[in-house]
Structure formats: structure tokens, C-alpha cells
Amino acid sequence: MRNNLVGLLLVMAMLLSACAQAAPNEPLPGNTPTGESPLPSDTPPVFEPVDPDDVVTGPDKPGEATPPANDWDPQPEDKFLERGNVFINARDLLIMESFPPQYALSLEGDLPTPCNLLRVIVAEPDAQGQIAVEAYSVVDPNVACIQVLSPFSVSIPLGSFETGQYTVLLNGEKVGQIGE
């Protein structure tokens, strides 16, 4: 019994020490005991230049970076990635309780690997009242990745539409009808 207790305490001590934050080896600038910066005064600060193509700006605050609206929205860096498939297991049209009614497309499925990223494009309704939704994945072809399916579940907002009936298509296949 005593050996079990000692073993348990030893394991708990190791777990706690693994969770403890390591102390830095060197003091940070301005955090020296004297309050002086460890950098010589003639050393200029190092700043990385910003590539203007990497910054997405918002219409209300030009020059400020804004995050993408959704994780599944196509990104500018996608042009460097390889396009892949998604495997849709379930899809459903949702009607939100609002006025005017808001619609969403619920998708559940799998990505080919955990390295693949989901992308979804929702087009505006065309002249025939069809709303085309395209779901696909992107992946860096130069990254080695475990070959196992990666599940996802998302709700894609479709928005609100004028009076009428619309057909929702997912990757060219009919999902259903929305509207009156």
C-alpha cells in the first residue's frame, strides 16, 4: 500500500512539474534587475517588413488587417495550395426563425486528411433561381500528412432572399428548395 502511495505521489509530482512554466534563460529587454535594456543603445530595433499582399483590409478601417469571415472562406494563399475533394455524408437546409427568413446549409462530412482545409463558395442566385454552393478542400502538396479522414461539421449561411423559390445545389447536385 505504501509503495502504491509513493508511486502515485511521484507520478503527480512529474505531472505538475510538466505543467509548470519554464523560466526564461535570459531576461527580456527592460526586465533586467537594474531596469536597463540589455541591448546596446546603438543597436537599432529589428522590424520585419510587411508584405502589402498579405494584409486584408476592411472597408471601414483602411490599412487594418481583418480576419477572414469564416474558416471555410477561400483565402489568398489558397493559390499556392492543391485543390482536393470533400466527402459529404449529410446535408440539410435550415430555416432560421427570423424575419425575413434566413437560410443556411448544414454540412457534415470528411476531409481527405487532417492537413486538408475546407473551402466553401456560395454564389448569388442565378436567373433560374439556383444557388450554387461549391465545397472543396485545399492542401499543401509539400507537407507529409497522415492518411486518415478528418471529420467536419459546418453551417454555411446562405442569407435572406426576395420572394420566390430557389433551388440550392451543392457541387452540382440538388440539395433542396427554399422560399415560397
TAMO-V131274 format. One record per pair of residues at least 12 apart in sequence whose ideal C-beta (glycine too) atoms are under 8 Angstrom apart, sorted by the first residue. I is the first residue (numbers start at 1). J is the second residue. D is the distance in Angstrom with one decimal. If there is no record, write none. Layout:
BEGIN
i:j:d
I:J:D
I:J:D
END
This chain:
BEGIN
i:j:d
26:38:7.7
53:76:7.2
54:76:7.9
56:68:7.4
56:76:7.5
70:120:7.9
71:117:7.8
71:118:7.2
72:118:4.7
72:119:5.8
72:120:4.4
72:154:6.1
72:156:7.2
73:119:7.4
73:120:7.5
74:119:5.2
74:121:6.4
78:119:6.8
78:138:5.1
80:140:7.6
81:117:7.8
81:138:4.0
81:139:6.0
81:140:5.6
81:141:7.7
82:138:6.8
82:139:5.5
82:140:7.4
82:141:4.5
83:136:5.8
83:137:7.4
83:138:5.9
84:111:7.8
84:112:5.5
84:116:5.5
84:136:6.8
84:137:4.3
84:138:6.8
84:139:5.5
85:112:6.1
85:136:6.9
85:137:6.5
86:109:5.6
86:110:7.4
86:111:6.0
86:112:7.9
86:116:8.0
86:118:6.5
86:135:5.1
86:136:6.0
86:137:5.2
86:152:7.9
87:109:5.1
87:110:4.5
87:111:7.7
87:112:7.6
87:149:7.2
88:107:6.2
88:108:7.6
88:109:4.3
88:135:6.8
88:170:6.9
88:171:7.6
89:108:5.3
89:109:4.8
89:110:6.9
90:106:7.6
90:107:7.4
90:108:4.2
90:109:7.3
91:105:6.7
91:106:6.7
91:107:5.5
91:108:7.6
91:170:5.9
91:175:5.4
92:105:7.6
92:106:4.6
92:175:7.9
93:105:6.1
93:106:7.6
93:168:6.1
93:175:6.2
93:176:4.7
93:178:5.9
94:106:5.5
94:155:6.7
95:178:7.3
98:160:7.9
100:160:4.6
101:160:6.4
102:157:7.0
102:158:7.8
102:159:6.7
102:160:5.3
103:157:7.7
103:158:4.3
103:159:6.8
103:160:7.2
103:161:7.3
103:178:5.0
104:155:4.9
104:156:6.1
104:157:5.1
104:158:5.8
105:122:7.9
105:133:6.0
105:155:7.4
105:156:4.5
105:158:5.9
105:168:6.4
105:170:7.0
105:175:6.7
106:153:7.8
106:154:7.6
106:155:5.1
106:156:7.7
107:120:7.7
107:135:6.5
107:152:7.5
107:153:7.2
107:154:5.4
107:155:7.8
107:156:6.5
107:170:7.7
108:151:7.5
108:152:7.2
108:153:4.7
109:135:8.0
109:151:7.3
109:152:6.1
110:149:4.0
110:150:6.3
110:151:5.4
110:152:7.1
111:137:5.1
111:149:7.0
111:150:4.4
111:151:7.9
111:152:6.1
112:137:6.5
112:139:7.5
112:147:8.0
112:149:6.9
112:150:7.7
113:139:6.8
113:145:4.5
113:146:6.6
113:147:6.1
113:148:6.8
113:149:7.7
113:150:6.2
114:145:6.4
114:146:6.5
114:148:6.9
114:150:4.3
115:139:5.3
115:140:6.9
115:143:5.7
115:145:3.6
116:137:3.9
116:138:6.9
116:139:4.5
116:150:6.7
117:137:6.2
117:138:5.3
117:139:7.1
118:135:7.1
118:137:5.9
118:152:5.5
118:154:6.9
119:135:7.3
119:136:5.5
119:137:6.5
119:138:5.8
120:133:6.6
120:134:7.0
120:135:5.0
120:154:7.4
120:156:5.4
121:133:7.2
121:134:4.5
122:156:6.4
122:158:6.1
125:161:6.6
125:166:5.5
128:167:7.8
129:164:6.2
129:165:6.2
129:166:4.8
129:167:6.2
129:179:8.0
130:166:7.1
130:167:5.0
130:168:7.9
130:169:5.8
131:158:6.4
131:166:5.4
131:167:7.0
131:168:5.0
131:169:6.9
131:178:7.9
132:169:5.1
132:172:7.9
133:156:6.8
133:158:7.8
133:168:6.5
133:169:6.6
133:170:4.9
133:171:7.5
133:175:7.7
134:170:8.0
134:171:6.1
135:170:6.4
135:171:6.0
136:171:7.9
158:178:7.4
161:178:7.2
161:179:6.0
163:179:7.2
163:180:6.0
164:179:5.2
164:180:6.9
165:177:5.8
165:178:7.4
165:179:4.3
165:180:6.4
166:178:5.2
166:179:5.0
END
